[in-house]
Amino acid sequence: MQDSTPFLQLLGISKKFGSVTALSKVSLSLHQGEILALLGENGAGKTTLMNILFGHYVADSGSITLNGKELPSGSPRHALKAGLGMVHQHFTLADNMSVFDNITLGTEPLFAFRRKKSEAIRKIKDLINAYELDVDHRSLVKHLSVGQRQRVEILKALYRDTRILILDEPTAVLTPQESEHLFATLRLLVDKGLAIIFITHKLKEVIGVSDRCLVLRHGVVTYEHRTSETDMDTLAREMVGGEVPKVEVLPGAPGETVLSLHMVSACDRHGFSLLHEASLHLRSGEILGIAGVSGNGQGHLADLISGLLSPSSGSFELLGEEVVRLGPVDMVRRGVGRIPEDRTGTGLIGDMNVQENLILENYWKKEVSRYGLLKASFMKKNSEEITSRYDVRCGGEELPVRMMSGGNMQKLILGRVLSEKPSVIMANQPTWGLDVGAATFVHSQLISASRSGAGVIIISEDLDELFKVADVIQVMYQGSLSAPIQPSATNAREMGLAMSGHLDVFTMVSPEEACHAA
Amino acid sequence: MDTLQLFLEAGFWMAVVRMATPLLFGTLGELICERAGVLNLGIEGIMAAGCMSGWTWVYLGGDLWGGILFAACVGGAFGLLHAIFTVHLGLSQHVTGLGITMLASALSSFVFRMVLPDVTTPPKIVPFAPMDIPILGDIPVLGPIIFNQSPLTLLALILVFFVGWFLKHTPAGLALCMTGENPMAVESQGLSVFAIRTCAVVVGSGLMAVGGAFLTLSAFDAFYIGMVNGRGWICIALVVFSSWKPSKALLGVVLFAAFDALQMRVQQDVSMVIPYQFYLMMPYVFSIVALIIMSRRSAYPKALLVPFRKGER
């Protein structure tokens, strides 16, 4: 199956961003007809390495050889010409243009009087049929689901007769079923002689699809092996660099309802529906997980509970009181703690320091300010307390928080929210982009907050995360919520069905069956 | 004067098309820049530079078409300056554009004063004569309105269709539109975002300057300081009105010019009860109302105003 000489070879690639070393002397080889999994934590340098290979970044040192010839650095055009294709984690598609336009862009000489459409359409249709990449070439990208957009990205690469396909975290946005479909497609491609590099941080996928795997940790290759001769535990240890920290999930004791939505709908100012008859009941001492493919209204649900969006119909109760026209400030004062999705955009003010960021939600309190003046002594004491208690490493409280790592930013937000002892905690993607250590810390803090009486909502696109920490799960699809289900009573397949629109899948299961499935 | 009767006069529509010409060049130029993702607020100054440089070329003995070409080059040079600041250095497009407008307007007045230090009444040149096309010019109604005009007017009308075709049906047009929608999509297909944006801004600015040169080489025969008189800003509004489509831009420009021509006719009528200032306002009120109606629906290029920096996440 493999030639003895590698098709692609990266030798001694190093790259620094400012003073931070992203990659240090990384070497990698790839043969035709194999799937190489590139495994590593967030921030290990996987994406940086692939962006160097594709020419988006220029490496400080090292060389790339493809098919015996050296590849000029920093030029996506040469990379494409040599047969490299990349499916980026954040899709590089233009939303307002058609699938056809997105695929054919740059594939014909720029200065022609007319585009050769019919030939191109035939070629695209052939590819769609050959690899089961079902998508309509005429539709606008903005009307496609995330899974379909990914197929367009793959088509984009195949249309250029790619020899090596790089996929960056391809399953992050897919339902379990869509992931299975993707893996089948990849197998088909490899059988036709393509080579694939598959970037991921999910161990199951490495074992499931790859022929060989390579672990990257802090920019250094720490492990390389044939997948068939290794196992998940070894890979996990190599990825984290030691034993994998475990979250201790204490049994919960749900109390009374702290927050409830009953048939809540909401629209934007153009009348476009954002939430559709969504219902949920959150009890104290309970963690409610909201699952779903990204962009199905999770952000709007978070906005609603944070007071940024008001419902157009339905009832919304907080601590037994009807919520009517309350803004974000009112919600915070009534005991809603918010951990937003976009840490630097809405969670923190990047150019302000730790002390200032920590009082953003309670500056009006007597102990923080008096006569319109902030109390410097309180701010100092407050930030010392929170940074030590929540293990925030900021390199100086006077530095702007944008200099901090994602994990430390999240701990800072967590500290700000939890120190106010909220009765409801709304956490949107709380561990997105964090390494295992920081993610475990966030999870254990949220669990202990819930066990001491808060109701916690965790919105996540990562099913494994919800299965690990949530007491009940509801699935969100196009602004609607499914009935709640206990993680022990369901499985990934059912969740996948619900995430692709079959929200009634849980209500159809009878209790006996649920027990049986568990 | 009966206003309705006015609309039936060929003379009125001839005036409309004539007044529309500089706006058409300016709007198409701005549209090309914005479709590539670069707002060019230098338009007002670039049109002034086109006015001055075209006129000066002819005044110093060059021929009329040479003047147009020279004006386009001067406009392109200011466009290049705008592109260096906004595309390559990624600076604010608003600030740079306003700076270009001030620089180009002031330089035009300065150069004009250098060329003619001691003149109180501006000297005149011989402008473009209306064309006399044998068969086409004899078509009833349409003939005089479109073909008995300055050749620049015909050029502007042809350009509308050419730019529309270019954006929709050529590979280069697709690349340009895609750059305005998502630069990463262009970069990941191996094309240079910098090169595409720079070309678009240079060509667009060249067209704006031709629109300015029309004023001194066809509509009038002399250069006055401040003669662009806000036409550049109107073009920016018209681009929004057009939803970034050349065909709709033509509609918008003609509508605006019609209001402008109407306003000029009506304010000459002394029997009118309403003060003439209200008529002066009309085209601008129209453009504000039209903007409010149209811009709610318009899908602007998504990457407009967003600088692209290679190698950044």
Interface residues (C-beta under 8 A of the other chain):
Chain A: F54 H56 Y57 V58 S75 P76 R77 H78 A79 L80 K81 M86 H88 H90 T92 L93 A94 D95 N96 M97 D101 N102 T104 L105 G106 T107 E108 P109 L110 F111 A112 F113 R114 R115 K156
Chain B: H169 T170 P171 A172 L174 A175 C177 M178 E181 N182 M184 A185 V186 E187 S188 Q189 G190 L191 S192 A299 P301 K302 K310 G311
